[in-house]
Amino acid sequence: MKIYFDPRLGPVHDLIAFSDTLVSVRESFSSAENYRPNAKLPVDFRQLDEFEIQKFTGTLDELSLEDELNFVAIFPCDPECDRTLDFTPFMSLSPINVLNASVDSANSPSITVDRATGLKLGLHLDTWDDHDVHSRWKSRNRIVVNRGPGDRYVYLILMPIEEMAQSIESSNDLHPCEVADEYIRQSESNTPCLRICQRPSVAYVGCTERLVHDACVSPLHEKAESRHYLGHFVKN
């Protein structure tokens, strides 16, 4: 699985960084008591080397319908698209579900909150459609638009949950979110993770029900508003 990017966004070195170290949020960050006990996040980011650029990235021109829903892409997104639901060059094969917008501040290592507990999750899997591990390929993917004014950082582990499940004992008896947590626990700190810089008026699309992820607002800015859309998005 790769991240496909629109070249108009600039050089890939400025967009995507690499980490192979995950840490416990509560042990590694100050004021992190509002995270779940097993929350983990990537640290020690560096630029991609040339081999990693070839392995993990591609331009948007290389993305085709043959990739179906098995991709992540980042692209410019005109503000008017929120009103018209026109996310060119992507279209949805099913009705688009508009989720609540969120405004996040830069005073936290990440932003996603568990609605049931009120605790922040760290790296996690979404469950909007709640398919089992082996049916997650049917899940809708998600477009997230950054409306600014701040930059956002998106964290992604580019290993689908189906592949994670292959190394977890009795994975069929676990919820996919539990499979993801157990994979991260077993791999300890050695889990490659990419960070995408998402500037204002830039969107990403990816299947957050199959890919472990999280996000934060750049510490250089005060806050950023994001808008979220579920569908079966494919490239036109």
C-alpha positions in Angstrom: 0.0 0.0 0.0 1.3 3.5 -0.9 0.5 7.1 -0.3 -0.3 8.8 -3.6 0.3 12.6 -3.7 -0.5 15.4 -6.1 2.8 16.9 -7.2 1.3 20.4 -6.9 1.7 20.0 -3.1 5.5 20.1 -3.4 8.4 17.7 -3.0 7.6 14.4 -1.2 10.4 15.2 1.3 8.4 18.1 2.5 5.1 16.1 2.8 6.0 12.8 4.2 8.3 11.7 7.0 9.2 8.3 8.5 9.3 6.9 12.0 10.2 3.3 13.1 9.7 4.0 16.8 6.4 3.9 18.7 6.3 5.1 22.4 3.8 5.0 25.2 2.0 8.3 25.3 1.6 8.4 29.0 5.3 7.6 29.6 6.7 9.9 26.9 4.6 13.0 26.9 3.8 15.5 29.6 0.1 16.1 30.5 -0.9 12.9 28.8 -3.1 11.5 31.6 -6.2 11.9 29.4 -5.0 9.1 27.1 -6.0 5.5 27.4 -3.4 3.4 29.2 -2.1 1.5 26.1 -2.0 4.6 23.8 1.0 4.8 21.5 2.3 7.3 19.0 5.3 7.5 16.6 8.3 9.7 17.4 11.7 10.5 15.9 10.6 11.4 12.4 13.1 11.7 9.6 13.0 12.3 5.8 12.3 9.3 3.6 15.4 8.0 1.8 15.2 7.2 -2.0 14.3 3.5 -1.4 11.5 4.5 0.9 10.2 7.0 -1.5 9.9 4.3 -4.1 8.4 1.8 -1.6 5.9 4.1 0.1 4.9 6.8 -2.3 3.6 7.5 -5.8 2.1 10.4 -7.7 -1.6 10.7 -8.2 -1.2 10.0 -11.9 -0.1 6.4 -10.9 -3.4 5.8 -9.0 -6.1 4.0 -11.0 -9.4 2.2 -10.5 -7.4 -1.1 -10.3 -6.4 0.1 -6.8 -10.0 0.1 -5.8 -10.2 1.2 -2.1 -6.7 -0.1 -1.3 -4.9 3.3 -1.3 -4.1 6.5 0.6 -4.0 9.8 -1.4 -3.4 13.5 -0.6 -4.5 16.2 -2.9 -5.6 19.9 -3.1 -9.2 20.5 -2.2 -11.0 23.7 -3.1 -13.1 25.1 -0.2 -16.2 25.0 -2.4 -16.2 21.2 -2.4 -17.7 21.2 1.1 -20.9 22.6 -0.3 -21.0 20.7 -3.6 -19.4 17.4 -2.3 -17.3 17.4 -5.4 -13.9 16.0 -4.4 -12.3 15.9 -7.8 -10.3 13.9 -8.8 -12.2 11.4 -6.6 -15.8 10.3 -6.7 -17.8 8.0 -4.4 -19.4 4.8 -5.5 -22.0 5.1 -2.7 -23.8 8.1 -1.1 -21.5 10.4 0.8 -22.1 10.6 4.5 -21.1 14.0 6.0 -19.7 13.7 9.5 -19.4 16.4 12.1 -16.6 18.9 11.6 -14.0 19.2 14.3 -11.7 22.0 15.5 -8.5 20.8 17.2 -5.8 22.6 19.0 -2.1 22.1 19.0 -1.6 21.5 22.7 -1.9 17.6 22.4 0.3 14.9 20.8 -2.8 13.7 19.0 -6.5 14.5 18.6 -8.8 11.4 18.4 -11.1 10.9 21.4 -13.0 7.7 22.3 -16.6 8.9 22.6 -17.4 6.2 25.2 -14.6 7.0 27.7 -13.6 10.5 26.8 -10.0 9.4 26.6 -7.7 10.0 23.6 -6.8 6.9 21.7 -3.4 7.4 20.1 -2.9 5.1 17.1 -6.2 3.4 16.4 -8.6 1.9 13.9 -12.0 3.4 13.0 -15.2 1.4 13.2 -17.9 3.3 11.3 -19.0 0.3 9.4 -17.8 -2.3 12.0 -17.0 -5.2 9.6 -15.0 -8.1 11.0 -11.3 -8.4 10.1 -11.7 -10.3 6.9 -14.6 -8.1 5.6 -12.9 -4.8 6.2 -12.2 -4.4 2.5 -15.9 -3.7 2.1 -15.7 -0.6 4.5 -16.1 2.9 3.3 -13.0 5.0 3.1 -12.9 8.6 4.4 -12.0 12.0 3.0 -10.7 14.5 5.6 -10.3 18.1 4.5 -8.1 20.6 6.4 -9.8 24.0 6.5 -7.0 25.5 8.6 -5.7 27.9 9.6 -3.1 25.5 11.0 -1.3 22.5 9.4 -2.3 19.0 10.4 -0.1 15.9 10.7 -1.6 12.6 9.8 0.0 9.4 11.2 -0.4 6.1 9.2 0.8 2.6 9.6 0.7 1.3 6.0 -0.2 -2.3 6.9 -3.9 -3.2 6.5 -5.6 -4.8 9.5 -6.0 -8.1 7.5 -2.2 -8.4 7.4 -1.8 -7.5 11.0 -4.3 -10.3 11.9 -2.1 -12.9 10.3 0.5 -12.6 13.2 -2.1 -12.4 16.0 -3.2 -15.7 17.7 -7.0 -16.2 17.7 -7.5 -13.0 15.8 -10.9 -14.2 14.6 -12.1 -14.0 18.2 -11.0 -10.3 18.6 -12.6 -7.1 17.4 -10.4 -5.6 14.6 -9.6 -2.7 17.0 -8.3 -5.2 19.5 -6.3 -6.9 16.7 -4.6 -3.6 15.9 -3.8 -2.9 19.6 -2.4 -6.4 20.0 -0.2 -6.1 16.9 1.2 -2.8 18.1 1.8 -4.2 21.6 3.6 -7.3 20.2 5.7 -5.3 17.9 6.8 -3.1 20.8 8.5 0.0 19.4 9.5 -1.4 16.0 6.6 -0.4 13.8 7.2 1.8 10.7 4.8 4.8 10.6 4.5 7.6 8.1 3.5 11.2 8.9 1.8 13.3 6.2 1.8 17.1 6.4 -1.7 18.2 5.6 -1.8 21.9 4.9 -5.0 24.1 4.8 -7.2 23.4 1.7 -5.6 19.9 1.4 -7.5 16.6 1.8 -6.5 13.0 2.3 -8.5 9.9 1.4 -7.9 6.5 2.9 -9.6 3.6 4.5 -9.3 4.4 8.2 -11.2 1.2 9.0 -8.3 -0.9 7.6 -5.3 1.4 8.5 -4.1 2.3 11.9 -3.8 6.1 12.1 -4.1 9.3 14.2 -3.5 13.0 13.7 -2.4 16.2 15.4 -2.2 19.9 14.7 1.3 21.3 14.0 2.7 22.9 17.2 3.6 26.0 15.0 -0.1 26.8 14.8 -2.9 27.4 17.3 -5.7 25.2 15.8 -7.1 23.6 12.6 -10.6 22.7 11.5 -11.2 19.4 9.7 -14.2 18.2 7.8 -14.9 14.5 7.4 -16.8 12.5 4.7 -17.5 8.8 4.4 -18.0 7.1 1.0 -16.5 4.5 -1.3 -14.1 7.0 -2.9 -12.2 6.0 -6.0 -10.2 8.1 -8.5 -12.2 9.3 -11.6 
